[in-house]
Amino acid sequence: MADIKYYDVILKPVISEKSMNMMADKKYTFLVHTDATKSQIKEAVEKMFEGTKVESVNTMNRHPKTRTRGRITGKTAQSKKAIVQLTADSKDIEIFAGL
């Protein structure tokens, strides 16, 4: 298992229509490091965003897809997505406030 610091776990937030609708239920979606575990993701969210308390974390692995451009064949990048559920008394995450 890789030695990942909490500030390396969360790569960027996912901005989509579905993820914006889930924010009403205090669910936030992030792209995370592919080797990160659920407990590391929980720790990273609680340390990076003050006043947040994570209730649960769901993760999904997105496997690479084969893409063809002419005769050249390649693969897209592998990634991991995490949906973080905050508790009811937790503060909202500020980076999503203006969206």
JOQUI-V814156 format. One record per backbone hydrogen bond with DSSP energy under -0.5 kcal/mol. NH is the residue of the N-H (numbers start at 0). CO is the residue of the C=O. If there is no record, write none. Layout:
# JOQUI-V814156
<<NH CO> <NH CO>>
This chain:
# JOQUI-V814156
<<3 1> <7 4> <8 4> <8 5> <9 5> <10 8> <10 30> <11 30> <13 28> <14 12> <15 13> <19 15> <20 16> <21 17> <22 18> <23 20> <24 21> <25 22> <26 21> <27 83> <29 81> <30 11> <31 79> <32 8> <35 32> <40 36> <41 37> <42 38> <43 39> <44 40> <45 41> <46 42> <47 43> <48 44> <49 47> <51 48> <54 84> <55 84> <57 82> <59 80> <61 78> <62 60> <66 73> <68 71> <71 68> <73 66> <75 64> <78 61> <79 31> <80 59> <81 29> <82 57> <83 27> <83 81> <84 55> <84 82> <85 25> <85 83> <86 52> <89 86> <90 50> <95 92> <96 93> <98 95>>
